[in-house]
């Protein structure tokens, strides 16, 4: 056995994230950790790499408990590739050379330089060697991170979304390279990956997680329509297409909720929201201004916390406003805060997918609710269909993505799977739905983007 994870648990103050997780990875083996957002996959990787310390349990490499190793000693054995932006003002060669740091005593040796050059060459980024890291595209930066991990020459390689920001050609090239190097160098590898078809194409074994625990583990035989339904809440075929095993979704969840009690959760939260005023009028004003309303637009406001922006719309337009939420209690709160007779608002209690006045709105705003959609691409497609030609869709939140995800993570099992995709993924969703992104903001203060229908 190369790597053994035994009884790992981890908890935040408000909830348990990992619960008695145990598995092993052999030399030359690639294990894919699968499961929806929020089930503890990235937390598990962080515990294995000791970026965070588990509450209990152990991680051993060739029988040696990693908790007794120094950071330098551990870095000689474990390399991790995480998602994130590269902002360093150093050149690509120097960035990859940093992977040799655990092995350097005083200064980088000739062997360190050769190993670095080899890693860069293997990843196919030799032409980037002298570029600055902070000038790279997201995909190029991801290739640099992977090259740096290989330069480290670890026994265990951890990959958190290794194909993030890569086009389809580079996704396959990177994973083919990972497979070749893992097997030829006798490493053990674990990768967290959301693309199930890439997972079954390149991984040897699979661990499916649900609710912080291992739902099932094994070879391809654990990837079944039943396990996909239980873990992801989707109906899907698992069959071969031209000899290649494939997962073909029949239909993703069609609701704003992951499970039945989500609606009850938001009904309960309405009482808290009732006590909250619009706490950051600068942000909401900025978002309302970004819509550039002309004065007579029809507006659809969607989601949890319905009504936050209603007064700000009304300052800018005389058009009709519709406010939709699946929670009766949220709508009741919104009606009290912003009476329909004062703001000329139609309040609607409905699941989004049951609301189908196609081509009716000049502006649609998802303020704060977008993380709650399970099928985010389906939600964007549906909302696009409700827009008039030239209509605008705003997806926004009055705080940064990191803050949003932290709040949802701490809220407990009902909402823990909710996450905001990164900006490039959001732009891709817009493009697939026939929308062109014309405004975006993603910083420590707010997250927002606006897409316009059928216009350049």
C-alpha positions as CSV (number, residue, x, y, z in Angstrom):
1,X,0.0,0.0,0.0
2,X,1.3,3.4,-0.9
3,X,-1.2,5.8,0.7
4,X,-3.7,4.9,3.4
5,X,-6.4,7.2,4.7
6,X,-7.9,5.9,7.9
7,X,-11.0,7.3,9.7
8,X,-10.6,10.9,8.7
9,X,-13.1,13.3,10.3
10,X,-13.3,17.1,10.0
11,X,-15.8,19.6,11.4
12,X,-16.5,23.3,11.2
13,X,-18.1,24.8,14.3
14,X,-21.5,24.5,12.8
15,X,-21.3,21.1,11.1
16,X,-19.4,17.9,10.4
17,X,-17.8,17.9,6.9
18,X,-16.0,14.6,6.8
19,X,-17.2,11.5,8.8
20,X,-15.0,8.5,9.1
21,X,-13.5,8.5,5.6
22,X,-11.1,5.5,4.9
23,X,-9.5,4.2,1.7
24,X,-6.2,3.3,0.2
25,X,-4.4,4.1,-3.1
26,X,-1.8,1.7,-4.5
27,X,1.4,2.6,-6.4
28,X,0.7,3.5,-10.0
29,X,-3.0,4.0,-9.3
30,X,-5.2,7.0,-9.9
31,X,-8.3,7.4,-7.7
32,X,-11.0,9.9,-8.6
33,X,-13.0,11.5,-5.8
34,X,-16.5,12.1,-7.1
35,X,-19.6,13.8,-5.7
36,X,-21.6,17.1,-5.9
37,X,-20.4,20.4,-4.6
38,X,-20.1,20.6,-0.8
39,X,-19.7,17.0,0.1
40,X,-16.2,17.4,1.5
41,X,-14.0,16.5,-1.5
42,X,-11.7,19.5,-1.3
43,X,-11.6,19.3,2.5
44,X,-10.5,15.7,2.2
45,X,-7.7,16.7,-0.1
46,X,-6.7,19.4,2.4
47,X,-6.6,16.9,5.2
48,X,-4.5,14.4,3.3
49,X,-2.0,17.2,2.4
50,X,-2.1,18.6,5.9
51,X,-3.1,22.0,4.7
52,X,-5.7,21.5,7.5
53,X,-5.5,19.0,10.3
54,X,-8.3,16.5,10.6
55,X,-10.2,16.2,13.8
56,X,-9.4,12.5,14.0
57,X,-7.9,9.7,11.8
58,X,-4.6,9.3,10.1
59,X,-2.9,9.4,6.8
60,X,0.1,7.1,6.2
61,X,2.5,6.8,3.2
62,X,4.2,3.4,3.1
63,X,3.2,2.9,6.7
64,X,4.6,6.3,8.0
65,X,2.1,8.6,9.7
66,X,2.3,12.0,8.0
67,X,1.3,13.8,11.1
68,X,4.8,13.3,12.5
69,X,6.5,14.8,9.4
70,X,7.8,18.4,9.1
71,X,6.3,20.5,6.3
72,X,9.5,20.0,4.4
73,X,9.6,16.3,4.9
74,X,5.9,16.0,3.9
75,X,6.5,18.1,0.8
76,X,9.0,15.6,-0.4
77,X,6.3,13.0,-0.3
78,X,3.1,14.8,-1.2
79,X,2.4,17.4,-3.9
80,X,-1.0,19.1,-4.3
81,X,-2.4,21.1,-7.2
82,X,-5.2,23.3,-6.1
83,X,-7.5,25.7,-7.9
84,X,-6.6,29.4,-7.8
85,X,-5.2,32.4,-9.5
86,X,-1.5,32.8,-10.2
87,X,-0.5,36.3,-9.3
88,X,3.2,36.0,-8.7
89,X,5.5,38.4,-10.6
90,X,7.9,35.6,-11.4
91,X,8.7,33.8,-14.6
92,X,7.2,30.4,-15.4
93,X,10.5,28.6,-15.1
94,X,11.0,30.0,-11.6
95,X,7.5,29.1,-10.6
96,X,8.0,25.4,-11.7
97,X,11.5,25.4,-10.0
98,X,9.7,26.2,-6.7
99,X,8.6,22.6,-6.8
100,X,12.1,21.6,-6.1
101,X,12.2,23.7,-2.9
102,X,11.8,20.7,-0.5
103,X,14.8,19.1,-2.0
104,X,17.1,22.1,-2.1
105,X,19.6,22.6,0.7
106,X,21.4,25.9,-0.2
107,X,20.7,26.7,-3.8
108,X,19.1,24.9,-6.8
109,X,21.5,22.4,-8.3
110,X,22.0,21.5,-11.9
111,X,19.8,18.4,-11.3
112,X,17.1,20.7,-10.0
113,X,17.3,22.7,-13.2
114,X,17.2,19.6,-15.4
115,X,14.1,18.2,-13.5
116,X,12.4,21.6,-13.9
117,X,13.1,21.8,-17.6
118,X,11.8,18.2,-18.0
119,X,8.6,19.0,-16.2
120,X,8.0,22.1,-18.3
121,X,8.7,20.1,-21.5
122,X,6.4,17.2,-20.5
123,X,3.5,19.6,-19.9
124,X,4.1,21.3,-23.3
125,X,4.7,24.8,-21.9
126,X,8.3,25.3,-22.9
127,X,7.3,28.4,-24.9
128,X,5.9,29.9,-21.7
129,X,9.2,29.5,-19.7
130,X,10.2,33.2,-19.8
131,X,6.7,34.6,-19.4
132,X,5.5,36.1,-16.1
133,X,3.0,33.9,-14.3
134,X,0.6,36.8,-13.6
135,X,0.3,37.3,-17.4
136,X,-0.9,33.8,-18.1
137,X,-4.4,32.7,-19.0
138,X,-6.3,30.5,-16.5
139,X,-5.5,27.4,-18.6
140,X,-1.8,28.2,-18.9
141,X,-1.6,28.9,-15.2
142,X,-3.1,25.5,-14.4
143,X,-0.5,23.8,-16.6
144,X,2.2,25.6,-14.6
145,X,0.8,24.4,-11.3
146,X,0.7,20.8,-12.6
147,X,4.3,21.1,-13.9
148,X,5.4,22.4,-10.5
149,X,3.9,19.4,-8.8
150,X,5.7,17.0,-11.1
151,X,9.0,18.9,-10.5
152,X,8.5,18.1,-6.8
153,X,8.8,14.4,-7.6
154,X,6.4,13.3,-4.9
155,X,5.3,9.8,-4.0
156,X,1.7,11.0,-3.7
157,X,0.1,13.5,-6.2
158,X,-3.2,15.3,-5.2
159,X,-5.1,17.1,-8.0
160,X,-8.1,19.3,-7.1
161,X,-9.9,19.9,-10.4
162,X,-6.8,19.4,-12.6
163,X,-8.7,20.3,-15.8
164,X,-10.1,23.6,-14.4
165,X,-9.9,26.4,-17.0
166,X,-8.5,24.0,-19.7
167,X,-10.1,23.6,-23.1
168,X,-11.1,20.1,-24.2
169,X,-7.8,19.5,-26.1
170,X,-5.7,20.5,-23.0
171,X,-8.0,18.6,-20.7
172,X,-7.1,15.3,-22.5
173,X,-3.4,16.2,-22.9
174,X,-3.0,17.0,-19.2
175,X,-4.8,13.9,-18.0
176,X,-2.9,11.7,-20.4
177,X,0.3,13.2,-19.1
178,X,-0.8,12.7,-15.5
179,X,-1.6,9.0,-16.2
180,X,1.7,8.4,-17.9
181,X,3.8,10.1,-15.3
182,X,2.0,8.6,-12.3
183,X,2.3,5.1,-13.7
184,X,5.9,5.4,-15.0
185,X,7.1,7.0,-11.7
186,X,5.2,4.6,-9.4
187,X,3.2,7.4,-7.7
188,X,-0.2,7.2,-6.1
189,X,-2.6,9.9,-7.3
190,X,-5.9,11.2,-6.2
191,X,-7.9,13.7,-8.2
192,X,-11.1,15.6,-7.4
193,X,-12.9,16.1,-10.7
194,X,-16.5,17.1,-11.6
195,X,-16.4,15.8,-15.2
196,X,-17.6,12.2,-14.8
197,X,-16.7,11.2,-18.3
198,X,-13.1,12.4,-17.9
199,X,-13.0,10.6,-14.6
200,X,-14.0,7.2,-16.0
201,X,-11.7,7.7,-18.9
202,X,-8.6,8.3,-16.9
203,X,-9.0,7.0,-13.4
204,X,-8.5,3.4,-12.2
205,X,-10.8,3.5,-9.2
206,X,-13.5,5.8,-7.9
207,X,-14.7,7.1,-4.5
208,X,-18.3,8.5,-4.6
209,X,-19.0,10.8,-1.7
210,X,-22.3,12.0,-0.2
211,X,-22.8,14.0,3.0
212,X,-19.2,13.8,4.0
213,X,-19.0,10.0,3.9
214,X,-18.0,7.5,1.3
215,X,-21.2,6.3,-0.5
216,X,-19.4,3.7,-2.6
217,X,-15.9,2.9,-3.8
218,X,-14.3,0.6,-6.3
219,X,-13.7,0.1,-10.0
220,X,-16.0,1.1,-12.8
221,X,-18.7,-1.2,-11.4
222,X,-19.6,1.4,-8.7
223,X,-20.6,4.0,-11.4
224,X,-24.2,2.9,-12.0
225,X,-27.5,4.7,-12.7
226,X,-28.5,4.0,-9.1
227,X,-25.3,5.5,-7.6
228,X,-25.6,8.5,-9.8
229,X,-29.2,9.0,-8.8
230,X,-28.4,8.6,-5.1
231,X,-25.2,10.8,-5.1
232,X,-26.0,13.4,-7.7
233,X,-29.8,13.3,-7.9
234,X,-29.8,12.8,-11.7
235,X,-31.1,10.1,-14.0
236,X,-28.3,8.9,-16.3
237,X,-27.4,6.0,-18.6
238,X,-24.0,4.3,-18.1
239,X,-23.0,2.6,-21.3
240,X,-20.3,2.3,-23.9
241,X,-20.2,4.6,-26.9
242,X,-17.9,3.2,-29.6
243,X,-16.2,1.1,-27.0
244,X,-15.7,4.0,-24.6
245,X,-17.6,4.0,-21.2
246,X,-19.8,7.1,-21.0
247,X,-22.3,8.7,-18.7
248,X,-25.2,10.2,-20.5
249,X,-27.5,12.3,-18.3
250,X,-31.2,11.9,-19.0
251,X,-32.2,14.9,-16.9
252,X,-30.7,17.0,-14.1
253,X,-32.7,18.2,-11.2
254,X,-35.2,20.8,-12.4
255,X,-35.8,22.8,-9.2
256,X,-34.2,25.5,-7.1
257,X,-33.7,22.9,-4.3
258,X,-31.6,19.9,-3.9
259,X,-34.1,18.1,-1.7
260,X,-37.6,18.4,-0.5
261,X,-36.7,20.1,2.8
262,X,-34.8,22.9,1.1
263,X,-38.1,24.8,0.6
264,X,-38.8,24.4,4.3
265,X,-35.3,25.7,5.1
266,X,-35.9,28.9,3.1
267,X,-39.3,29.3,4.7
268,X,-37.6,29.2,8.1
269,X,-34.9,31.7,7.0
270,X,-37.6,34.2,6.0
271,X,-38.1,35.1,9.7
272,X,-34.4,36.0,9.9
273,X,-34.4,37.9,6.6
274,X,-37.5,39.8,7.9
275,X,-35.2,41.4,10.5
276,X,-32.5,42.4,8.0
277,X,-32.5,45.8,6.3
278,X,-30.7,46.3,3.0
279,X,-27.3,46.6,4.7
280,X,-25.2,47.7,1.8
281,X,-27.0,50.3,-0.2
282,X,-23.8,51.2,-2.1
283,X,-23.5,47.7,-3.5
284,X,-27.2,47.4,-4.4
285,X,-27.1,50.9,-6.0
286,X,-24.0,49.9,-8.0
287,X,-25.8,46.8,-9.3
288,X,-28.9,48.7,-10.2
289,X,-26.9,51.4,-12.0
290,X,-25.0,48.7,-13.9
291,X,-28.3,47.6,-15.5
292,X,-28.6,51.0,-17.2
293,X,-32.4,51.1,-17.0
294,X,-34.0,53.5,-19.5
295,X,-37.3,54.0,-17.7
296,X,-40.0,51.6,-18.9
297,X,-38.4,48.1,-18.5
298,X,-40.3,45.1,-17.3
299,X,-38.3,43.4,-14.6
300,X,-38.3,39.9,-13.1
301,X,-36.6,39.6,-9.6
302,X,-35.9,36.0,-8.6
303,X,-34.9,34.1,-5.5
304,X,-34.2,33.9,-1.9
305,X,-34.4,37.3,-0.3
306,X,-36.8,38.5,-3.0
307,X,-37.3,42.3,-2.9
308,X,-33.8,43.6,-1.9
309,X,-33.5,45.5,-5.1
310,X,-37.1,46.5,-5.7
311,X,-36.8,50.1,-4.3
312,X,-33.7,50.6,-6.4
313,X,-35.4,49.5,-9.6
314,X,-38.3,51.7,-8.8
315,X,-36.0,54.8,-8.6
316,X,-35.0,54.1,-12.2
317,X,-38.0,52.8,-14.1
318,X,-41.8,53.0,-14.2
319,X,-42.1,49.5,-15.8
320,X,-43.8,46.6,-14.2
321,X,-41.9,44.5,-11.6
322,X,-42.5,40.8,-11.0
323,X,-40.9,39.2,-7.9
324,X,-40.7,35.3,-7.9
325,X,-39.7,33.0,-5.1
326,X,-40.4,29.4,-4.2
327,X,-40.8,30.2,-0.5
328,X,-44.2,31.5,0.5
329,X,-42.7,33.0,3.6
330,X,-40.0,34.9,1.7
331,X,-42.7,36.3,-0.5
332,X,-44.7,37.3,2.5
333,X,-41.8,39.1,4.0
334,X,-41.1,40.9,0.7
335,X,-44.7,42.0,0.5
336,X,-44.5,43.5,3.9
337,X,-41.3,45.3,3.2
338,X,-42.2,46.5,-0.3
339,X,-46.1,46.6,-0.5
340,X,-47.3,45.9,-4.1
341,X,-49.5,48.9,-4.1
342,X,-46.6,51.2,-3.3
343,X,-44.0,49.6,-5.6
344,X,-46.3,48.2,-8.4
345,X,-45.0,44.7,-7.9
346,X,-46.6,41.3,-8.9
347,X,-45.5,38.8,-6.3
348,X,-45.4,35.2,-7.5
349,X,-44.8,32.0,-5.5
350,X,-43.4,29.4,-8.0
351,X,-40.5,27.1,-8.7
352,X,-38.5,28.8,-11.5
353,X,-39.0,26.0,-14.0
354,X,-42.8,26.1,-13.6
355,X,-42.7,29.8,-14.6
356,X,-42.8,30.1,-18.3
357,X,-43.8,33.5,-19.7
358,X,-41.3,33.2,-22.6
359,X,-39.9,36.4,-24.0
360,X,-41.6,38.6,-21.5
361,X,-38.9,40.6,-19.7
362,X,-36.5,43.3,-20.4
363,X,-34.5,42.6,-17.3
364,X,-34.1,39.5,-15.1
365,X,-32.1,39.6,-11.8
366,X,-31.0,36.7,-9.8
367,X,-29.9,38.4,-6.6
368,X,-28.4,36.0,-4.1
369,X,-30.3,32.9,-5.3
370,X,-28.1,31.5,-8.1
371,X,-25.9,29.3,-5.8
372,X,-29.0,27.4,-4.9
373,X,-29.7,26.0,-8.4
374,X,-28.5,22.5,-8.9
375,X,-28.6,22.6,-12.7
376,X,-27.0,26.0,-13.1
377,X,-26.7,25.8,-16.9
378,X,-30.4,24.8,-17.1
379,X,-31.3,27.8,-14.9
380,X,-29.4,30.2,-17.2
381,X,-31.0,28.7,-20.3
382,X,-34.5,29.0,-18.8
383,X,-33.9,32.6,-17.7
384,X,-32.6,33.5,-21.2
385,X,-35.8,32.1,-22.6
386,X,-37.8,34.5,-20.4
387,X,-36.0,37.5,-21.9
388,X,-37.1,39.7,-24.8
389,X,-34.6,40.2,-27.6
390,X,-32.0,42.6,-26.3
391,X,-33.0,41.8,-22.7
392,X,-30.5,41.6,-19.9
393,X,-29.9,38.9,-17.3
394,X,-28.0,39.8,-14.1
395,X,-26.7,37.2,-11.8
396,X,-25.4,38.9,-8.7
397,X,-24.6,38.7,-5.0
398,X,-23.8,41.5,-2.6
399,X,-20.7,39.9,-1.4
400,X,-17.6,38.1,-2.7
401,X,-17.7,34.5,-3.9
402,X,-15.4,33.3,-1.1
403,X,-17.8,34.9,1.4
404,X,-20.9,33.4,-0.3
405,X,-19.4,29.9,-0.3
406,X,-18.3,30.2,3.3
407,X,-21.7,31.3,4.4
408,X,-23.4,28.4,2.6
409,X,-20.8,25.9,3.9
410,X,-21.5,26.9,7.4
411,X,-25.3,26.8,6.9
412,X,-25.4,23.1,7.2
413,X,-26.4,20.1,5.1
414,X,-29.4,21.7,3.5
415,X,-27.4,24.2,1.5
416,X,-23.9,22.9,1.7
417,X,-23.8,21.8,-1.9
418,X,-24.4,25.4,-3.1
419,X,-21.4,27.1,-4.8
420,X,-20.8,29.9,-7.3
421,X,-18.8,28.8,-10.4
422,X,-15.8,30.8,-11.3
423,X,-16.2,33.8,-13.7
424,X,-15.0,31.9,-16.8
425,X,-17.6,29.2,-16.1
426,X,-20.3,31.8,-15.6
427,X,-19.4,33.4,-18.9
428,X,-19.5,30.1,-20.7
429,X,-23.0,29.4,-19.3
430,X,-24.1,32.8,-20.6
431,X,-22.6,32.1,-24.0
432,X,-24.3,28.7,-24.3
433,X,-27.6,30.3,-23.4
434,X,-27.3,32.8,-26.2
435,X,-26.2,35.7,-24.0
436,X,-23.2,38.0,-24.3
437,X,-21.5,39.2,-21.1
438,X,-21.4,43.0,-21.1
439,X,-20.5,43.7,-17.5
440,X,-18.9,41.8,-14.7
441,X,-17.4,42.4,-11.3
442,X,-15.9,39.8,-9.0
443,X,-13.9,41.1,-6.0
444,X,-13.9,41.1,-2.2
445,X,-17.0,43.2,-2.2
446,X,-19.4,41.7,-4.7
447,X,-20.0,39.2,-7.5
448,X,-22.0,40.1,-10.5
449,X,-22.3,39.8,-14.3
450,X,-24.8,40.9,-16.9
451,X,-25.5,39.1,-20.1
452,X,-27.5,40.6,-23.0
453,X,-29.6,38.5,-25.4
454,X,-28.9,38.4,-29.2
455,X,-26.6,41.4,-29.3
456,X,-22.8,41.8,-29.6
